[in-house]
Amino acid sequence: MAKNLVVVESPAKAKTIEGFLGKDYKVVSSFGHIRDLPKKNLGIQIDNNFEPNYEVSVDKKKIVGELLKHAEKSSIIWLATDEDREGEAISWHLFDTLKLKKENTRRIAFHEITKRAITHAIKNPREINIDLVFAQQARRILDRIVGFKLSPVLWKKVKSGLSAGRVQSVAVRLIAEREKEIKSFIKDDFFSAQAEFATKQGDKIIAQLNKDVNSLDELKLILENHKKTAFVIDSVDKKPSKKKPSPPFITSSLQQVASTKFGYSVSRTMTLAQRLYESGKITYMRTDSTNISEEARSDIRKYVSEKFGEDYFFSRSFANKSKNAQEAHEAIRPTNMQLSEIEGDEAKLYNLIWRRTIASQMAEAVSEITTIKINGEDVQDKSYYFTCKGEVVKFKGFLEIDPMVTSTSFLPSVNDGDLLNLDHILARQKFKKPRGRYNEASLVKKLEELGIGRPSTYAPTISVIQKRGYVEKRDSEGQQREYLEFLLKDGEITDSKQTENYGVEKRKLFPTDIGLVTNDFLMKHFPNIIDYNFTANVEEDFDNIASGSLKWNEMIKVFYEEFNPEISKVTEFAEKFVGARELGLDPKTGKKVYTRIGRYGPMVQIGENDDEEKPRFTSLQKNQSIENITLEEALDLFQFPKNIGTYESKEVVIGRGRFGPYIKFNNGFISLKEIDPVAVTLQQCIELIEQKKIFDQQKNIQIFDKQDPKIEVLNGRYGPYIKSEGKNYKIPKSTDPKKLSRLDCLDLISNNKKSKKK
């Protein structure tokens, strides 16, 4: 057995580190946290300074047992978890759970998994930083108190099954408020114009009107004034310009650029970055620091000087945007400045990180920006004129490596006073747009700006609010609208109506009805919990705990003494909150029609709960919302179940259930999936019925039902399988399912059971 035991969080990290250490070191993984608060109860001793009752989860007991065996046979135990609060807490839990001793335990940490970094860490061990542990513990306990105390209030007052979270609820609030802002936005219109000119040499110049026009009458006057005028170059202005490179990546900026450039979700970006880190390709990927080590800077200098020349290198430091950068990490950078050979999506992300890092230490790009101002000679109102810009790069600098910010356009050589020939002026109506909905990356950026959350919390927060059904990520197809267009050509003005699609959005975050109603409830009764300043101040408290200037249980006590009475008050006195909206009257019964949150989600109700005749209920469709459904749309939902005809002498009935609309035919059910149940035709239903028949015929390969138990060999979504006594069993790919006997099936079932047990 090795004399030294090194414990890390992940198997991939263990494999990489083991390659750097000799035969005297055994590297094992804890597979993340081995201990946490219990799932079934609060797990916090409120009356005992909020002491947590940690326990080893069932799925980690075997791992802990193996770690204990390894530790007993080792002279020195090296705790090599990540160097952030979460990693420090994992090391502390390992130390405490495995009952390790200080004299033979070493805490080591590193920002990159390279032989150089690992060797340096082994030579410079330290003790566990208990202040970092307490900061992580304070976050965990505070979040547990909020979730455990607030969720039952939501069950009672809004809808069962809901849950609340300190940071998650703030993220939902941001998305909900943006949605309300979009819905209430007043869409004012304006006009813009673009002109095409030609020089005497025949070169083309395209220029924009210098400002927008606010009214149609004003636009018509401008076009009239330019019908017969000659156009002249009023000025040619040339100015030098410099562009600086962007800072090297931190967690949030990497998520934003990967989203914009590749369409990656936040969790996808972090998964790829984790793999790159654990394979030793990049430094630690959860950081809010833009620092680069002197050693890395020296490597960059060597690369840039050899590749482009000494003039292209420029040593540069960047100020941290984050008010309270968590730990003294470096930025996310490659561990080797020579571009590594990597494949797949990891290669795309690695290349992005490599370019940004190298470019951050390169010289500015120098360019010359030319601005041409064009005026009508006979036009009285000189406040309107046409302008165009062009850029010529004189020295590329960092653009040699990171060309994303280049914007060059060709301009012909012209001088003040040159006459131009007008080809045409094209003006069009435009509409002011509200701010767009958040995508995952822009939400992270907003949370970072507000000081809410930390690099390690962004991805989990966004995943949780989607998983819990408060927010959904989807596309918006947009809508059609008309706009006016005016063309001035050869002294004549013509107008026309054009159409365009607007409001198209991809992979944006939309609040669900549940999300909106829950947010309204929390805003009304617990405004402090989802207050932006409060949440940011809590992060500062965690930072102060990490620095040793604040005691964790004192911070929790101050919060709890204010929060717990509010919970009691709302539980006792607040009314049921279901986001009810009155739509109007049902013309058949004269009863009021409401839309609200019900037991199974958004629903429509006809009648009052205290009426003699019980009210009628129905669920909303997936594409409908209690915020904007109309009375007509709501009443249409009550037409189900409806008979739309017969086929093969049997009724074809359209119904709606908890899992969506369906066809009921011959005692069977067929999902309508994306088809609108209100507009579906009998012919569409017949096509789906026939498809289902073909599927059912192909589904049954063999059936052995004469003996007990009944055994079926079926075709499924993922290939052939055996079904017996309500359970499914795999069939090996090398086996022909059509040739299976009943005895063969029993053998496969037995082998499947043994395999699962093992």
N, C-alpha and C positions, 0 to 999 in steps of 0.2 A: 504493500500500500504506500502511496506517495506521502512524503512527510508534510507537504503543504496542500491544504484544501482551499480552493478559490471558489467563492459562491457568487454567481451573477443572476440576473433576472430571467434571461431568455436562453434557450438552447442554441440559437444562432450566434449569439454573443459568446457563449461558452466555447463553441466550436472554433471561432476566430481566435480567441485568446489562447486556447490550448495549443494552437499552432506556434505561438510566440514563446511559450514557456517550456522548460526542459522536463525530463522524466520525473523529476522530484515534485512536480505540481499536478494535482488532479483538479480539473475545472468542472463544476456541476451547476445546474440551474435550479432556481427556486420556483420558476414559472410564475413570476410576479409576486404579489403579496401572499404570504402564507397565513396571515391572521387578519381579522377585521371585526367590526362590531357585528353582533348577531343579527340575522335577518328578521326574526320573528318578534323581537321586542326592541324597546328603545336602546337598551344596552348601555345606558349612561346613569351613573349614580348622582342624581340631581342634588341630593342632600349631603353628598360627600365630595364637594369641590368639583363636581362634574367628571369624576373619574370614569374612564371607559371600561367596559367589561369585554375585553377582546377575547375572541375564541378562534381556534383553528377550524376552518370549514371542513366538511366531510370529504370533499374532493381533494383537499390538500393534506389529509392525515397520512396517506401513504408516502407522499413526497417528504413530509417532515420526518417520518420514520427513516427513510433512506438517508436524509441529510444527517440525522443523529448518528447513524452507523458510520458514515464517512468522517464526521467530526471526531468521534471517539478514537478513530485509528490515525488521526492526524496530529502532528506536533503544533502546527500553526494554522489558524483559520483566517483567510483573507476575505473580507467582505467587500466585494467589488461592484456594488450596485451603482446606478447612475448618480451623478453629482447634482442632484436637485432635491427638493424637499421630499418628493415621493420616494426617490432612491434612498435617501437618508433614513426615511421611516422604514423601508423594507429591511435595511441593514439592522436597525434597532430591533425590529420584530424578530429577525433571525437570531440576534444576540440573546434576546430575552427568552424566546421559545426554545431554542436549543440549549439554553442554560450555559452559554459560553463564558469563559473567564477572560478578564481583561489582559492578564499576563500573556496569554497565547492567542489573542485576537487582534487583528490589524484591519483598520478601515483604509481602503485605497480608492481613489477616484481619478477619472481622466476624462478629457473632452473628446478624445479620439481613440479608436481601437487600432493602434499601430504598435509595432515592437518597441519603438522609441518611447511612446507614451506609457506603455505597460511597464517597461523596465524602470522608467523614471518614477512611476507610482509605487512600485515595489520598494524602491530605495527611499521613498519619502512617505511612509505610512502616517496616519493620524488617528485620533480617537473619533468615535461617533459624535457628530455635532448635535447635541441634544436640543439646542434652540431651533435648528431646522426641523427636527422631529416634532417638537411642540407646535411649530407653525403648521405643519401638515395635520397634526392631530386636532388643532383648533378648527381648521377648515372642515375636517371630517365630522367633528362633533357638532359644529354649528349647522352644517348642512343636514345632519341627521335630525337635529332638533326641529329645524324648519320643516323638513319633509314629513317627519313622524307626527308632529303636532298639527300641521296645517292640512295635510291630506284628508284626515277624517272630517274636517270642517267642510271641505269641498264635496266629500261623499254625501254629507247630510244636506248641504245647502244648494249644491249645483247638480251633481250627477255622481252615482257610485262608480268606483274604479278610477277616479281622477287622482292625480298626485301633483305636488308642488315642489319646486326646488328654488333655492335662493338665486342662483345665477340663471338657471333655465327660465324662470318666470320673468326675469328682466329681459332676456333675449326675446321671449314671446311678446312682451310689451313693445319692444322696438318694432317688431314685425307688424303687430296689430295697429300701432299708431301710424306707421307708414301707409298701411292699407286704408285707414280712415282718411288720411291726408289725400290719397289718390282719389278716393270716392267723392270727396268734397271739393276737389279742385275745379276751378272755373276756367274753362278752356277758351281764353281770348285768342283772337287771330291777329295776324300781321302779314306784311308782304316783304319779300326780299327780291332782289334783282341781280342778274348777272349779264354782262355784256361781252361780246366777242368783237375784237378789233383786228385790223391788219396794218402792218407798217408798209411804207413805200416799197420795201424789198419783198413784201409778201409774207413776212413772219407773223404768226398768230399770237395775240395776247388776249387772255381771258381774265376779266377783272370783275370784282364784286362791288355793288353799290355800298358805300362806306357805312351806311346804317339802315336799320329796318324802317319800314314805312307803316304807320299805325292805322291808316284808313284807306279805303278804296278810292275816295275822291282825291286824296293827296297823291296816290300812286298814279292815277290817270293824269293829273296835272304835271307830274314829273315826266311821264312818257310824252305828253303833248309838247313840253318844253324842249325835249330832245329829238323831236321828229326831223327838224331841218337844220340843226346846228352842226357845225364842224367840230371835231374832237381834237384836242391837242394835249401833249404831255406837259403837265403843269410842273412836275418836279421828278427828279430821279435821285433818291436818297440811298446812299450806301453806308452801312454801319458794320463794324466788326462785331462778332458775337462769339461767345464761348459757352460750351456745354460741359457740365461736370458729370462724372459717372454717378450712378446710384450707389448707395451703401451696400455692403455685402448683406446677404439675406439674414433676417431673423425669422422666427416661426411664422408670424402673421404675414410678412411680406412674401415669403415663399409660397404660402397658401394662396395669396391673392394673385401672384403672377402665374402660378401653375393653373389656377382656375381660368384666368383670362386667356392664356396661351394654349393650354391643352384641354380645358374643360374639366379638369380634375375636381372632384369633391374634396373638401377639407380632410376627410378621413382617408381618402385615397392617397392624397399627397403625403400624409403622415405615415401611412403604411409603407410607401415606397422609400421615404426618407429613413424610416426605421431600419429597413433592409440594407440601405447604403451605409448607415452608421454601423450596424452590427457586422457587416462584412469588411469594415475598416476603410471605406471609401471616403466618408465625410465625417466631420466633427458632430458633436451631439446636436440633435435637431430640435430640441425644445429650449429655446433661448430668446431673450429679448435684448441681447447685447450685440452691438455692431463692431466690437473690438476684434482685431486680428493680432495674433502674437507676433513678436519681433522675428521669431524663427520662420513663421509663415511668410512674413513680409519679405524677408531675405530670399526665400525660395521664389517668390513672385518676381522680385527684382532680377534674379538670375534668368528666369524664363523670359521675361519681357525684353531684357537687354539682348539676349541671344537671338530672339525671334524678330524683334523690330528695331532694336538700337536703344542706347542709353537715354535718348531724348524722350522715349515713350514711357519711361517709368516716372512715377511721381508718388512719393510716400504720403499717405493721407489717412487721417483719423476722422471718424464721424461721431457726432453727438447722438446719444441715445434718445429716441423719441419717448420711450417709456419712462414715466415719471419715477417709477420704482423698479428698475431692472432687478429681477429676482436674485440670481446668483452671478458670480464673476465668471460667467461663461464667455467663450468666444462666439463670434457670429457663426453661421452655418457655412463651412468652407470645405474644399477638398483637403484630404490629408496629404496628397501628392499633387504638386502643381503641374506635373506632366499629365496631359489628358489621358485618363484610363480607358481601356477597352471594356465597355459594359453593354449588355444587350437589353432590348425590350423597353418598357415604360420607365424602368429605373435609369436607363441610359439618357432618356429625354430629360428627366429631372436632374440627373447628375450634370449633364451638359449645361443646363440652366445655371446651376450653382457654380460650376467651374467658370463660366463666362463672367458672371456677376462678380465673383471674387477677384479674378485677374483684372477686370476692367476697373474695379474700385481703387486699384493702386497704379493707374495709368494716367498719363497727361490728359488735360482737357482737350476737347475737339475745338478747333478754331475755324470759324467760317465767316463769310461776308453775306449779310442780308441786304438785298436790294428791294426798295419799295418804290413802285411807280404810281404816281397820282395822275389821273386823267380827268380833264374837265371839258365841258361843252363851251365853246368860245362865246356863243350868244346867250347862254343861260344866265338869267338874272340871279336866281337863288344859288349861290355858290356853296351852300351848306351841304348839298348833295353832290358827290363826285364818285368816280370809280377808282378802285385801288387794287393792286396785285403785288404779291411778294414772291421773291425767289431767293434761294440760298445756294451759295457755292462753298463747299468745304475746302478750306486751304490746308488744314492739317488734321488728319483723322483722329489721332490720339487713341483714346479708349474705344472709338468706333470700329477700330480694326478687329476688336474682340467681341464687343457687344453692340451690334448695329441696330438694335431695336428702336432707338430713339431718332434715327435719321429721318429727315423730311426735306428732300431736295426737289426743286422744280426748275425747269429751264425757262429763262427769260431772254429775249433777243436784246441785242445791243441797241439802246435808244438814248436820246439826249433831250434836255429841256427844250420845249418849243416845237418838237417834231409833230407833224400832223399825222393823224390816224384815220383810217377808213372804218366806219362802223358796219359790221356785218349784220348784227341784230342785238336787241336787248330782250331777254326773256325774264319776265317777272311772274312770281307765283304766290298764292296764298299759303301761309303756314299757320300752324297752331301751337300755342305754348303748351309745353308738356309738364306734367308733375314729375317730381323726382321718381326714379324707377324703384321697383321693389328690390329688396336685398337679395343677392345670391349668398351662398355660404361664405365666400371670401370677403365680400363687402360687409357682411354682418360681423365677421371677425375684426375687420378694420374699425368698425364703429365701436365694438366692445373695447378694443384696445384704446381708442381715443378717449373713451369715458373712464378708462382705468378699471374696467370690470373684467375679472378673470385673469389668467396668466397663460403662458404658452402651453402648459400641460393641460389646461381645462377647455380650450377653444373647441377642439374636435369632439370630445365627449359631450359638451353642452349642446352642440348642433345636432349630434346624433340622437340625443335623448329627446329633444323637443319634437323631432320627427317621429321617433318610435312611439311616443306617447300620444300622438295624434293631435297635437296642438298646432302643428305647422306641417304643410306638405310641400314638397318640391315638385314643380310641374311647369309646363310650358303654357303660354297664353297665345292662342292663334291670332288674336287681334280682330279688328272689324274694318269694314269698308266705309269710306267717306269720300265725298266730293270736295274738290278744291278748284278755285279759279286760276286760270293761267292767261297771261297777256304777252303777245309777241309784237315787238316793234321791228319791222323790216321793210326796207325800201320806202320809208316814209309813211307806212301804213300800220295802224294798230289793229290787231285782231284779238278777240278773246274767245276762250273755250272753257268747258268744264271737263276736268279730268277726275279719275278716281285713284285712290291709294289705299293700301292696307296699313293700319296703324295699331299701335299697342301690342305688337308682337314681342314676346319675351321668352327667353330660353332658360330653363333650369333655375327659376326664381322661387323664393320662399313665400308662400301664401298662408295666411292664418286660416285655420278651419273654424267652423261655427263654435266648436267646443273651445278652441283657443281664444276666440274673441269674447265669449261669455265668461270664461274663467278669468281672463284678463280684466274684464269690467268688474267682476266680483272682487278680485284682489285690489284693484284700484280704489274701490269704494270702501272696503273694510280693512285692508292691510297696505295702505299706501307707502308706509315706511319700508316694508320688505322689498318692494319692487321700485323703490326710489333710486335713481341713478347715483346720486351723491352718497346715499347710505351704502350701496353695494360697493362703490369705489373706496369709501372710507374703511369698510371692512377689509378690503385688500391691503390697505395701508396698515391696519392693525396686524394682519398676518405678517407683513414685512417687519413691523416693529418687534413682533414675537421672535422672528427669525434672527433679528439683530441682537436680541437679549434685553431690549429696553421695555418690554411689556410682558407680564405674566399671562399665559394662555387662559387659565381658568378665571382670572379677574375679567378678562375681555368677554368671555362667555357669560359670566355672571351679570355684567351690565346689560348685555343683550337680553338675556332670559328674563330678568326682572321687569323689563318693559314689554316683552313679547308675550309671555304666558298669560297675563291678565287680559290682553286683547283677544287671545284665543278663547278664553272663558266667556268673555262678553259677547263675542260674535256667535259662539255656539248656542248661547242661551237666548239672545234677543234678535238676531238677524233673521229676516224672512227668507223663504225659499227663493233662490235666484236662478231663473231659467232663461233669461234673455227673451222673454215673451214680446212679440210684436203683433198688434192687431192689424189684420189685412182688410177687413170689411165684413159684410154680411153674406151668408149663404142664401142665394135667391130662392132656393127650394124650401128652406125651413125658417129663414129669417134670423137664424142664430149667428152669433159672432164667430169669425174664423181667425184663429191665432196660429202663429208659427213660434216654436220654442224648442228648448232642449228637453228631451224625454229620456226615458230609461235606456233606450238603445241608440240615442243620438238625436240629431235634428228631426223634427216632426211637425205635422200640421194637426190642429185640433179644431173640430166644429162643435160648439156648445160649451157650456160652463160645467165645472166639476160638481156644482151643487144643484144642477138642473134635475128635474124629475126623471127625464130620459137621459141615460148615460151619454157623455160626449163621444164622438167618433174620432179615431186617430189614424194617421198613416205616416210613414217615413218619407223623408225627402230623397230625391235621387242624388247620385254622386255629384253631378254637376250643378246642383242647386244649393242655395244658401239661405238661411233664415234672414240674412241682412237684406237680400234684394229680390226674393221670390215674390211674384205678384199674386193677387187674389185668383185670377183666372188659372194660373199655373198650379196653384195650391188645390183648387177644386178639381182640376184634371186628375190629380193623384187619387181621388176617391172613386174613379170609374173602375178600379180593379177590385176583385178579379172580373174580367169581361170576356164574353164569348165573341170571337171574331169570325166564326164560321165552322165548317166541318170539313174533315178530310178522312177518306176511307170510312165514312159513316160514323165517325167519332168526333166529338167536340174538340175544338182547339181553343184553349182558354189562356189568356195572358194574366199573370199574377205578379205581385211584388212581395218579396220577403226580406228578411234581415240581411240576406247576402245579395240582394239585387233583384232585378226583374227576371221572369222565367216564363217558359211555355209549359203548360200542363196538357199532356196528350197521352191517351191510353194508359192512365195511371202512372205515367213516367214524367220526369221533369227535365227540361232542357234550358240551360242558362242563355239569356239574351245578350249577355256580355255588353258590347258597346252599342247595341241597337236601342233606339229610343222606344220604350214600351207604348208611349202614346201614339207614335206614328207608324209602328210596325204593321206590315200588311200580312194577309193570309198567305200569299205566295212566298214571302220571306220565311214565314214559319214552316211552310211545307219543305222548303229547301233545308232548313235546319233539322227537321224531323228525319228527312232522308239521310242526311249526313250522320245523324245519331244511329240510324239503323245499320249503316255500313260499318261504323265504328264498333257497335255491339257485336256484329257478325265476326269482325276481325279480332275482337277482344277474347272470345272463347276459343282457346286452342284445344284443350281437353278437359273433360269433367268426369271425375270418379265419384259418383254419389250413391252407389249401391251398398257400400259398406260405411261404417262409422269410423273415423270422421270423414265428412265430405271433403274432397280435395279438388281444387280447380287449378288448371294451368292457363294463365291469362296473359294477354298483351297489355302492357301498361305504358304510361308516358315515358318511362325510362327503359323500356324493353320488357321481355317476358319475365313472369314471376309466378310463384306458387302461392295460392291462398288456401288457408285451412283454419277453421275455428276462429275466424275474424282477424287472423294475423297473416302478414305477407312475408315470403321468404325468397331470397335471391336464387337465380339459376345461373351457374357458371357460363361464361360466354362460349366456352368450347362445347357446351352441351346443346343438342338439338331438342327444343321443348316439345316438338311433335312426336318424338320417339320415346318420351319418358313414360315408364309404366307407373302404376300406383306405388309399387315397392321402391322404385327409384325416387319418387317424390318423398316418401317417408324417410329415406336415407338422407336426402338433401335437407329436409326439415330438421332432422336430428343433428346433422353437422352444423347447420345454422345456429341451433340452440347452444351447442357446445362452444362454438366460436364466440357467441355473444357473452356467454358465461365467463369464458377465459378473459 
